[in-house]
Amino acid sequence: MKKGMSYSVKEWFANKVANEVQKNIEMCDVFAILKETEKAVYAMLDIGCNSRKTMWVPKSVLVEHEVGYGEESESHYETLFIESYDEAVERFSDFWKQFI
């Protein structure tokens, strides 16, 4: 995992997340990484519209992006590395305030 990059998950994994939260989701970006092991990260996922899900995510499903605008005018925000869950929740809330 590289700092200064943006991460999302593969589409099939995003579909799994959507099933778990029982709603359609617009996106499934890794907002923050709270813990990292050799094969997975404990991550706060941004699933759109000020919604989040925190879960273990296998590294094999992560997709790395440059920060900024990507293909099809997608915005890629830097994935944060934060050890405190409470701080991650606060930063997530602050992030979404700019869109509401």
Disulfide bonds with the S-S distance in Angstrom:
none
